[in-house]
Amino acid sequence: MDIHLEVQITEKKTTIKLNSTQSVITILPATKKHLKIETTELYLLLNGHKIVSIGRSEIPDTIDPAAFTKIMTITTPWDIELGYLEQLLIEEAKNSGLDLIPSKQTEQTVPTSAQKTITAFKEEIVMILETFGYHLKQTEEPTKTKAKPAKARHKWTKEVSQIEFTLNTRESRATVFWQKRNEMLIKAGATMMTAPPLNKDGSLGFSAKMGQRIREDHMDKVKNYVTTDDIILKSVNEVGLFLYFGGTNSWLELTDKDGKTINEWTVVE
């Protein structure tokens, strides 16, 4: 099944438009302003990514507002009866073991003449929900293991501040000192990567955009992609973004005269 979507994501709202039917799925925070549901909309109440209730037109007062954090609404094409779609989605959820908070839904039978159309649309909606991480089935709790830190921690020391680290990667050459806890010094004469790498569609990736932004802040100290003065940045990652737009682990690229990386010098086990 191929589904073509238009997706717009902002800090407060996600909008997913189905190109084939012009239906719209909207995900909003569960604020008082958003509790009013249009009579033409189906709603799913979400606690994080878990679906806790399915209904239409009106959220019952019997549902505790503390039980959900987000509201998803779905508008449907003219040939999809909301009540029938609601029925099929609730059945799918319950048959898959999802324990839903009851809504005002009255159980009804989907007529044979509407079964094919409603079921096809329902399957599209389920596939979209699954793709975005909203499951109409009970998901098993993962086996809990001792969590490891997401990122390695590094500790600055006075000894490290005296070490000259060099970098030679991705068209970039530089001498760098970690001179203070939040100060990385790039010595004048560093060579920078000239053009940022692009995504497959020709657009700039996040790292490339960040690297360009940092370069703009220091453009007065760069000529022909060579630094003309010492430049101070805040972190090892910023050094990588500035010099070669990231894309590699800069903690492993900066090495001392013996080839020992800045990661080996500073990582906290």
C-alpha positions, 0 to 999 in steps of 0.5 A: 500500500502506497500512501502519499502524505503532506506533513507539517510539524511545528512545536505545537501542532502536527498536521498530516494530509492524505493526498488521495482523500484530502483527509487531515490528521491533526495532533495537538496538545491536550489544552482546554482550547483543543478539547472542543471537537468538531462534529465532523471529526473523529478523535483519538486521545493519546497519553504520550504515544499510547492511544487511550480512547477513541470517539467522535464529536465530543470528549465525554466529561467522564474521561479524566483530563489527566489520562491523556496528554495529546488529542488527535483528530481525523477528518474523513471524506464525504463517503466515510461515515464517522460512526462506522470508522469509529466502530472499526477502529475501536474493534481493531484496538480491542481485538489487539488487546488495547484497553480503551477508556469508554467513549460515548460510542454506541455499538453499531453494525457496518452495513455490507455495502459500506464495509469495503470502503470503510475498511480500506480507509481504516487500514490507511489510517492504521498504517499512518498511525503505526508509521508515526508511532501510535499503535492500535495494539498493546505493545509489550514493555521492553525488558528493563536493563541497566541504562547506559549513558546516551553519550560518553562524558568527557572531563576537562583537566589542566593537563589536557589544556596543555596538549596540542591536538591536531585534526586531519580529516575531510579536507580540514587541517587544524591545531586545537587546544581544549584550553578551558572547560567551555573553550576550544581554541582553533589556532590561526591557519586552520584549513576548512572544508569548502562545501557542505555535504548535501542530502540525497535530495540536494538539501542541506542537512542539520549538521551542515546548517549548524556548521554554516551558522557557526561559520557566519559568526566568525566570518571576519576571521576567515579568508579563502577557507583558512582561518586568519586568527585564533577562533574560540568555540564552545565544544569539540562538536562545534569544532567539527561543525565549523571545520568540516560540517560534522558527520564524524565523531570529532572526539576521535578525530583530534589526536595528540603527537602520539596519535592518542585521541582527545576522547582517550585523554578525557572520557569518563568510564 
